[in-house]
Amino acid sequence: MLPSIASPRLHLSPVSDGDIGLMRRLNADEAVMRNLTRRPATAEETPAEWTERLQGRSDPGRGLGYWIGRADGVFVGWWGLGACSWEPSTANLGYRLRPARWGRGLATEGSRALLSHAFDEVGLATVWASATRWNRASQRVLAKLSMRYVGVRYDQCQFEITAAEWAEAARSRLRGPSSSRLAGCLQQTAMNGDNDEMAMVRAVRAHEIPGRRPIQVAVGQRVQVGSQDTTWPAFVFVTTEDGSGWVPARHIDTGSRPAVMLAPYDTTELATAAGEPLTVLVIDDTSGWTWVRNALGREGWVPSNTIEPIPVS
């Protein structure tokens, strides 16, 4: 039987036949299915989908299968590690959430818990995932998980991460960017048994966001590349049909004409006030920025040198 899995805000329990009613309502939501089949599922399609998932893509004895997620006892969606019959050392990461719970970091949190289970408990060699070309939100989630973009197949952007890459990403989160204070914060959190993505920091000085509207760029998107940032040399200024902003140069293939995005990126920055508590979600140690969440649930990038750890009691 699959184990239950807990993260700071989620309780993941194995999907059972009694959950099909919840899945049917989820699949009937047009917003949920827009990036999948582009239409709501019929009443007959959902039971057939879950029969195939539970009987054809699950291997409970090895710890692979599907979990229903609840936050404070309320259904928020499902997450899964689908077994791959052609390669036993590999699994397919997937998830589907209710729209009311989008934009709160739950997709990332639940997926990270499953990746930890996949590599640390099951002992898989590789986990892969996919998102449609037009589903930028899911592409950003997979990038936050340190999954590597490997190409496009049938309009699906493919991502994967190996056990070695997962271990290195975990070490990276513990090291922090170049700040020994952040590294110490995450090391303390790990020593106390908490989930490292939920390490708490506070702003040591306010961060103001730029006046321009943030942009989200997707894998394969064409961009016009401008100047390099003199303050943050890892970034270059790009322009798209939707706007412009600063993007890490390593995410762009500048050898092609026009330049093409190699990885998704969200330029959203978070305005902070000095002393404000924040939750660390992603540390980009190459660029020197950290993706955080505030008490209102808003997320965005802040310079890593503007935050410091909150001591763990």
C-alpha positions as CSV (number, residue, x, y, z in Angstrom):
1,M,0.0,0.0,0.0
2,L,1.2,3.5,-0.8
3,P,2.3,5.5,2.3
4,S,0.7,8.8,3.2
5,I,3.0,11.8,2.7
6,A,3.0,15.1,4.6
7,S,4.4,18.5,3.8
8,P,4.0,21.7,5.8
9,R,0.6,22.5,4.3
10,L,-0.5,19.3,2.6
11,H,-1.6,15.8,3.6
12,L,-1.3,13.4,0.7
13,S,-3.1,10.1,1.0
14,P,-3.4,7.3,-1.6
15,V,-6.2,7.7,-4.1
16,S,-9.1,5.2,-3.6
17,D,-12.2,4.3,-5.6
18,G,-14.2,6.5,-3.2
19,D,-12.3,9.6,-4.4
20,I,-13.6,9.3,-8.0
21,G,-16.5,11.8,-7.3
22,L,-13.9,14.4,-6.4
23,M,-11.9,13.7,-9.5
24,R,-15.0,13.9,-11.6
25,R,-15.8,17.4,-10.3
26,L,-12.2,18.4,-10.8
27,N,-12.2,17.2,-14.4
28,A,-15.5,18.9,-15.1
29,D,-13.9,22.3,-14.4
30,E,-13.2,24.1,-17.7
31,A,-10.3,26.1,-16.2
32,V,-8.6,22.9,-14.9
33,M,-8.8,21.1,-18.3
34,R,-8.0,24.1,-20.5
35,N,-4.3,23.2,-20.5
36,L,-4.9,19.4,-20.8
37,T,-7.7,18.3,-23.2
38,R,-9.0,21.9,-23.7
39,R,-12.5,20.8,-22.7
40,P,-14.1,19.5,-19.6
41,A,-14.2,15.7,-19.2
42,T,-17.4,13.8,-19.6
43,A,-18.9,11.8,-16.7
44,E,-17.7,8.6,-18.4
45,E,-14.2,9.7,-19.1
46,T,-13.0,10.4,-15.6
47,P,-13.7,6.9,-14.2
48,A,-12.0,5.4,-17.2
49,E,-9.0,7.7,-16.7
50,W,-8.6,6.6,-13.1
51,T,-9.1,3.0,-13.8
52,E,-6.2,3.3,-16.1
53,R,-4.1,5.3,-13.6
54,L,-4.8,3.0,-10.7
55,Q,-4.5,-0.3,-12.6
56,G,-2.0,0.5,-15.4
57,R,0.3,3.1,-14.0
58,S,0.5,2.3,-10.2
59,D,2.9,0.0,-8.4
60,P,2.0,0.4,-4.7
61,G,4.5,-2.3,-3.7
62,R,7.3,-0.1,-4.9
63,G,5.7,3.2,-3.6
64,L,4.5,4.4,-7.0
65,G,1.0,5.6,-7.7
66,Y,-1.4,8.5,-7.0
67,W,-2.2,10.7,-3.9
68,I,-5.1,12.9,-3.1
69,G,-4.1,16.2,-1.5
70,R,-5.9,18.0,1.3
71,A,-5.0,21.3,3.1
72,D,-6.7,21.8,6.4
73,G,-8.9,18.8,5.6
74,V,-10.1,20.3,2.3
75,F,-9.6,18.6,-1.1
76,V,-7.2,20.7,-3.2
77,G,-6.2,18.2,-6.0
78,W,-4.0,15.2,-6.7
79,W,-0.4,14.4,-7.2
80,G,1.2,11.3,-8.8
81,L,4.3,9.2,-9.6
82,G,3.2,7.1,-12.5
83,A,5.1,3.9,-12.9
84,C,6.8,3.4,-16.3
85,S,6.6,-0.2,-17.4
86,W,9.4,0.3,-20.0
87,E,11.9,1.6,-17.4
88,P,11.4,0.5,-13.8
89,S,13.9,3.0,-12.5
90,T,11.8,5.9,-13.8
91,A,8.5,7.5,-12.9
92,N,6.3,10.3,-14.3
93,L,5.5,13.2,-12.0
94,G,2.0,14.7,-12.4
95,Y,-0.5,16.8,-10.5
96,R,-3.9,18.6,-10.9
97,L,-5.3,21.3,-8.6
98,R,-8.5,23.1,-8.1
99,P,-8.3,26.6,-9.5
100,A,-9.2,28.1,-6.1
101,R,-5.8,26.8,-4.9
102,W,-3.7,28.0,-7.8
103,G,-0.9,30.5,-7.3
104,R,-0.2,29.5,-3.7
105,G,2.8,27.3,-4.2
106,L,0.9,24.1,-3.5
107,A,1.7,22.5,-6.8
108,T,5.4,23.0,-6.1
109,E,5.1,21.9,-2.5
110,G,3.3,18.7,-3.2
111,S,5.6,17.8,-6.2
112,R,8.7,18.4,-4.1
113,A,7.3,16.0,-1.4
114,L,6.8,13.4,-4.1
115,L,10.3,13.9,-5.6
116,S,11.7,13.4,-2.1
117,H,9.7,10.2,-1.8
118,A,10.8,9.1,-5.3
119,F,14.5,9.5,-4.8
120,D,15.0,9.2,-1.1
121,E,12.5,6.4,-0.3
122,V,11.8,4.5,-3.6
123,G,15.3,4.9,-4.9
124,L,14.4,5.9,-8.5
125,A,17.1,7.0,-11.0
126,T,15.0,9.5,-12.9
127,V,11.7,11.3,-12.7
128,W,10.2,13.1,-15.7
129,A,7.3,15.4,-16.2
130,S,5.7,17.3,-19.1
131,A,3.6,20.5,-19.6
132,T,2.0,21.8,-22.7
133,R,3.8,24.5,-24.6
134,W,1.1,27.0,-23.6
135,N,1.0,26.0,-19.9
136,R,3.5,28.4,-18.6
137,A,2.4,28.0,-15.0
138,S,3.3,24.3,-14.9
139,Q,6.6,25.0,-16.8
140,R,7.5,27.4,-14.0
141,V,6.6,24.8,-11.3
142,L,8.8,22.2,-13.0
143,A,11.7,24.7,-13.2
144,K,11.3,25.6,-9.5
145,L,11.7,21.9,-8.8
146,S,15.2,22.0,-10.5
147,M,13.9,19.8,-13.3
148,R,15.8,20.1,-16.5
149,Y,14.2,21.0,-19.8
150,V,15.0,18.3,-22.4
151,G,12.9,19.2,-25.4
152,V,9.4,19.3,-26.9
153,R,7.4,16.3,-28.1
154,Y,3.9,16.5,-29.5
155,D,3.4,20.0,-28.0
156,Q,4.6,18.8,-24.6
157,C,7.6,20.4,-23.0
158,Q,9.5,17.6,-21.4
159,F,11.4,17.9,-18.1
160,E,13.4,15.5,-16.1
161,I,15.6,15.2,-13.0
162,T,18.0,12.4,-12.0
163,A,18.8,11.2,-8.5
164,A,22.2,13.0,-8.7
165,E,20.6,16.2,-9.8
166,W,18.0,16.0,-7.0
167,A,20.8,15.5,-4.4
168,E,22.8,18.4,-5.8
169,A,19.7,20.7,-5.8
170,A,19.2,19.7,-2.1
171,R,22.8,20.6,-1.4
172,S,22.4,23.9,-3.3
173,R,19.4,24.8,-1.2
174,L,21.4,24.1,2.0
175,R,24.4,26.1,0.7
176,G,22.3,29.1,-0.2
177,P,23.5,31.7,-2.8
178,S,26.7,33.3,-1.6
179,S,25.3,34.2,1.8
180,S,26.5,32.1,4.8
181,R,23.5,33.5,6.7
182,L,21.0,31.9,4.4
183,A,23.0,28.6,4.3
184,G,23.0,28.5,8.0
185,C,19.2,29.2,8.1
186,L,18.5,26.2,5.8
187,Q,21.0,24.0,7.6
188,Q,19.2,24.8,10.9
189,T,15.9,24.0,9.4
190,A,17.1,20.7,8.0
191,M,18.6,19.7,11.4
192,N,15.3,20.4,13.1
193,G,13.5,18.1,10.7
194,D,11.5,20.7,8.8
195,N,10.9,20.8,5.0
196,D,13.8,22.9,3.6
197,E,11.5,24.7,1.1
198,M,9.7,26.2,4.1
199,A,12.7,27.9,5.8
200,M,11.8,31.2,7.3
201,V,13.8,34.4,6.7
202,R,13.1,38.1,7.3
203,A,13.8,41.1,5.2
204,V,16.7,43.1,6.5
205,R,15.8,46.0,4.2
206,A,12.9,46.8,2.0
207,H,12.8,45.7,-1.6
208,E,10.8,47.8,-4.1
209,I,9.5,46.3,-7.3
210,P,10.0,47.9,-10.7
211,G,7.3,49.9,-12.3
212,R,6.9,47.7,-15.4
213,R,4.6,44.7,-15.5
214,P,6.3,41.3,-14.9
215,I,6.4,38.8,-17.7
216,Q,6.4,35.1,-17.9
217,V,8.5,33.5,-20.6
218,A,8.0,29.9,-21.8
219,V,10.4,27.2,-23.1
220,G,10.9,27.7,-26.9
221,Q,9.6,31.3,-26.8
222,R,11.4,33.8,-29.0
223,V,12.8,36.8,-27.3
224,Q,14.7,39.9,-28.2
225,V,17.9,40.2,-26.1
226,G,19.1,43.6,-25.0
227,S,21.8,44.7,-22.5
228,Q,23.4,43.0,-19.6
229,D,22.6,44.2,-16.1
230,T,25.5,46.0,-14.6
231,T,24.3,45.4,-11.0
232,W,23.3,41.8,-11.6
233,P,25.5,40.5,-14.4
234,A,23.8,37.1,-14.6
235,F,20.8,38.9,-16.1
236,V,20.0,40.3,-19.6
237,F,17.1,42.5,-20.6
238,V,14.6,40.7,-22.9
239,T,11.6,41.9,-24.8
240,T,8.6,39.8,-25.8
241,E,5.2,40.4,-27.3
242,D,3.9,40.7,-23.8
243,G,6.4,43.1,-22.3
244,S,10.0,43.2,-21.1
245,G,12.1,42.3,-18.1
246,W,15.4,40.9,-16.7
247,V,16.0,37.2,-17.3
248,P,19.0,35.0,-16.4
249,A,21.2,34.8,-19.5
250,R,21.8,31.1,-18.9
251,H,18.1,30.5,-19.7
252,I,18.5,31.8,-23.3
253,D,19.9,30.3,-26.4
254,T,21.5,33.4,-27.9
255,G,23.1,31.4,-30.7
256,S,19.8,31.2,-32.6
257,R,18.2,34.1,-34.4
258,P,16.0,35.2,-32.9
259,A,17.1,34.1,-29.4
260,V,15.0,31.3,-27.8
261,M,14.2,30.5,-24.2
262,L,15.8,27.3,-22.9
263,A,13.8,27.3,-19.7
264,P,10.7,29.1,-18.3
265,Y,11.1,32.2,-16.2
266,D,8.8,34.5,-14.2
267,T,10.2,38.0,-13.6
268,T,7.8,38.8,-10.8
269,E,9.5,40.5,-7.9
270,L,8.0,40.8,-4.4
271,A,7.8,44.1,-2.6
272,T,9.0,43.7,1.0
273,A,9.3,45.8,4.1
274,A,12.2,45.7,6.5
275,G,11.6,43.1,9.2
276,E,8.9,41.3,7.3
277,P,8.9,37.5,7.7
278,L,9.1,35.5,4.5
279,T,9.1,31.8,3.4
280,V,11.9,30.6,1.2
281,L,10.7,28.5,-1.8
282,V,13.6,28.6,-4.3
283,I,17.2,29.9,-4.0
284,D,18.9,30.7,-7.3
285,D,22.5,30.7,-6.1
286,T,23.8,31.6,-9.6
287,S,21.9,34.8,-9.9
288,G,21.8,35.8,-6.2
289,W,18.0,36.0,-6.0
290,T,15.6,34.1,-3.9
291,W,11.9,33.3,-4.6
292,V,9.9,33.9,-1.4
293,R,6.3,33.9,-0.2
294,N,4.9,36.5,2.2
295,A,2.2,36.1,4.9
296,L,-0.5,37.1,2.4
297,G,0.5,34.2,0.1
298,R,2.0,36.5,-2.6
299,E,5.3,35.2,-4.2
300,G,8.2,36.7,-6.1
301,W,11.9,37.2,-6.3
302,V,13.9,39.3,-3.9
303,P,17.7,39.9,-3.8
304,S,19.3,37.3,-1.5
305,N,21.3,40.0,0.2
306,T,18.1,41.6,1.5
307,I,17.1,38.7,3.7
308,E,18.5,36.9,6.7
309,P,17.5,33.8,8.6
310,I,15.0,33.8,11.4
311,P,16.7,31.7,14.1
312,V,15.1,28.3,14.8
313,S,14.1,27.9,18.4
